[in-house]
Amino acid sequence: MLDGVHSQLGHCLKAARQARGLTLKQVAERTGLALSTLSKVENGLMSLTYDKLQQLTAGLKMEIAELFNPATSRSDLNRPVTARRSISRAGHGQVVDTKFYTYNYQCTDLIGKRMVPIMAEVRARSLQEFGPLLRHAGEEYFLVTSGSVAVHTEFYAPEILHEGDGIYLDSTMGHAYLNAGAQPARGICVCTSEAPDLYEQLHQIAVREGKS
């Protein structure tokens, strides 16, 4: 019966190697460890000294913890490479006008995005004017590119952000961005979620705002 620690080390090494698209021979070349040694480790037949572990992880450019905790392994590297890309040209994008924002959705040619970049102009100046706070799945980052923006959230006191300031927040928490200055207020908002239909969710919210 294989030792549990040896087996786990072997499993994590194999996962890390395959995530990087490497053969055992290539790992041996990168790390300086013998091919036969690496084979035994992957098959749970032996472990490595701390020095050898450092040599291995340095060659693979990873943390030692990844070799003993599958939860910390680079799961994204196990996903198929899609080679997707989309260039956002100035003045392009899908524009949606609402009562309080003008959204310019970027890179709309890509579907199923886990990250939705939006250029936004903020117009509302008070919560009374804005109405109920918005909330949706995921998290988001808002960077102010011009003017001043007041960020209101469900559980925190309002914060004033100026050009170059940003905020990262839980999007399921009620939130609103208001114009806090005399000049137009604009920013870039990046929303992210594991939900494959994040763009559709955000677009539906914007369309509802536009009709209200």
N, C-alpha and C positions, 0 to 999 in steps of 0.2 A: 504493500500500500504506500502511495506517495506521501511524503511529509507535507502537511498543510502549508507551511511557510514556503517550502520549495515549489510546491504546485502553484501557489498564488504568484510567486515571483516569476515563474515560467509563463504563466498565463498573461501577466501584465507586460512582460518583455515581448511576448509574441504580439500582443495587441498594439504595443507602441511601435514595434517594427513594421507591422502590416499597415498601420495608420500612416506611416511615412513612406510606404511603398518600397521597402528595402528587403533584400534577401539576407539570409544569415551571413553569407559571404561578405556582403556589403557592410553589414554591421561589424563584422570582424575587421574589415579594412579601416572603418572609421574609428574604431575603439582600440585596436591593437590587441584585442582578446582573441584567443584561439577559437577557430570555428568549432572544434569538437567541444570546447568548454561551453560555448553559447548554445550548442545543440542540447547538451545535457541540462543546462539551466532551463531551456524552454520545455523540456520533457519532464521537468520536476525531479531530476535525478541528482542535482547538486545545487548548492547555493554559492554565493560569492562573498569574499571578504569585503570590508568597508572600502578599502583602497580600490578593489576591482569594481565595486559598485560606482565609485566616483569616476573611475576611468570609463565605465560603460555609459553613465548618464552624461558625462561631458562630451563624449563622442556623438551621442544622440541629441544633444542640446535639450535635455529635459531635467526635471527635478527628481531626486531620489524617491520622494514620496509617491511619485507616479508608479513606481515599481512595486509598491506594497498596498496601494489603495486604489482599486479600480475606479472608485467614484471621482478621483482626481485626474484620471487619464484624459487625454485630449479627445473627448467624444466627437467633437466637430471634425476631427481629422479622419474619423471613421465614415463620415458621410461621403457619398460619391462627389467627385469634383465636377461641378456643373460648368465651370469656366464662364459663368454669366458675367456680363458687364453692361453698363449703360452710361452714356455720357450726357450730362445735363448742360445744355447750351444756354447762354444768357438770353432772357426773354422768352424761353420756351417752357413748357410744362402745362399741366392741366389746371386752369384757374377756376376756383369756385368762390363766388361772392356770397357772404352771409351778412347779417345785420351788424355783426361786431368784428368780423375778420374777413380778410381776403386771403384765401389759401391758394398757393401755387404748388401743386403736387409735382415732385420731380421723379424722373426715371419711371414713368408710368408704362413703359413698354415691357417691363418685367412683371410677371405675375407671381403670386405666392411668396411675396417678399416677407421676411421676418423683421425688416426694418423699413420704415416709411419716412423719407426725408421731405419736409415741407418748408417752403418759404412763406412767411406770414406777415401781413400788416395788421396791427392791432388798433382798433378804433374806439371801442367802448371805454368810457372814462369812470364808470361807477358800477358797483354791484347791482344797484337798483336798476340801472339801464341794462346790465348784462343778463340778470335773471339767475336761474338755478345754475350752480356750478356744474361743469362738465366732468364726466368720468367715463373711462373705457378700459379695455384690457391692456395689460403690459406696463411698461415704463417709458419715460421720455426725457429728452434733454432739450432745453430751450436756450439758445444763445442770442442775445440782443445785438443786432448789427447796426442799429441807429435809433436815436431817441431814448426814452426811458419807459420801462414797463413795470407795472405793479403786479406782483404775483400773489394771488389769493388762493389759499388752500384750506381744506376742511379742518386740519388739526394744528395749523401753525399761524402765527401772526403774519400779516402781509409783509412782503419784502419788495424793495424798489431796486430794480436792476438797470444799470446804465450800459452804454455801448461797451461791448467786450465782456460783460458779465454773463454768467450762465447759471442755470439751475437744473438739477436732475431730480426727478420725482416719480413716485408711484402713481401711475395714471388711473388706478382704480379709486384713488383718493380724489374727492371733488376738487376741482381747480379751475382757475380763470386767469387769463392774462389781460390786463387793462393798460391803456395808454396813460402814463403818469406824467407826461410833459406837454409842452406847447407845440412841439414838432411831431411829424408822423413817427410812429414807433413800428419798427420792423425787426424781424428775427428769423432764425432758422430753427425749426423744431424737428427733432428726429425721434420718432416713436418706434418702439420695438416690442415684440411679443412672440411667443411660440405659436400663437394662432395663425394658421396659414391664410386666413381671410382678413388680416389686420387692415389692409388697405380698404377693403370693402366696408368694414365696420366704421372706419374713420370717415370715409366718403359719405356714408349714409348719415352720420351725425352732422356733417357739414351741410348736406342737402336739407336736412330737417331744419337746421338753423336758418338756412336761406329762405325757407318757406314760412318761418315763424314771424 
